[in-house]
Amino acid sequence: MLRFVLRRLLSAVPTLFVVVTLSFFLMRFAPGGPFNMERPLPPQIMANMIRVYHLDDPLWRQYLTYLGNVLHGDFGPSYIYRDFTILQLMGQSLPYSLTLGALALLIAVVGGVGLGTVAALRQNSAVDVAVMSIANIGITVPNFVVGPVLALIFAVLLGWLPAGGWGDGSPRFLVMPMIALALPELAVFARLMRGAMLEALRADHIRTARAYGLPARVTVVGHAMRAALLPVVTYLAPSAAQLLTGSVVIETIFGIPGVGRYFVLGALNRDYTLVMATVVLISVFIVVFNLIVDLLYALLDPRVRYD
């Protein structure tokens, strides 16, 4: 197992290298720059700014310098937030995104697995139709529609919840962004779980367990659900990386100072280092969660061995 983990971590190095390289050159080839503003800076000030940030160096030298700094854990200064380094901005924003994303992921996984299981056990019933209808709505309605609708109903019309902001981090501030962020993933988990559970319930070993008179709860929870969770676990890696690194839309709508909001501001203002750090962060999360998913396979399916 340890050899497998080490091999996967080493294999992630070239992947991250390609991601960093492509992102760096795509950002630099995009039109505009971090100091292009509506009111252009005087030429002398612009030249000084470019020289201070070494943007007048050849592109290959800027790339090698950036790569060397990243290897030492230095993502450089922000071009827009000039009093902060990228690590300081990430240190401030990441806890908000992690908290919101972890709560949304918990709701999506628990709710999706539960609803999918209930729908499969009551196939073609009114409950099944209702669950799949809600899942279809969750998938088809984008969260940039769900978020404002929730704010309009519960904040503006009813006045029960604050319309945005982090506040003191209490549930009344988090409930709307949490639901808006979790709903699309919950819908996907529910559909995956329903399909996998229906297939698992028709498997030979489940029929044999039923023929031997095992209680329904033991058959479903102890045997069928274990096999049905494999597709859900497969989808868990990209979903977790997306939710935990911050939703661009949700954090912007609700004014949450997370990573996703900084990503938007960095992209709009051509803050190269801020955008690059966000891309690297998301890539690392995807690599780590893919590794965790592979390890979970061995726990769920006894046929999978990594020795």
Secondary structure, DSSP 8 states (H G I E B T S, - for coil): -HHHHHHHHHHHHHHHHHHHHHHHHHHHHSS--TT--SS---HHHHHHHHHHTTTTS-HHHHHHHHHHHHHTT---B-SSSTTSBHHHHHHHHHHHHHHHHHHHHHHHHHHHHHHHHHHHHTTTSHHHHHHHHHHHHHHHS-HHHHHHHHIIIIIIIS--S-SS--TTS-HHHHHHHHHHHHHHHHHHHHHHHHHHHHHHHTSHHHHHHHHTT--HHIIIIIIIHHHHHHHHHHHHHHHHHHHHT--HHHHHHTT--SHHHHHHHHHHTT-HHHHHHHHHHHHHHHHHHHHHHHHHHHHH-TT----
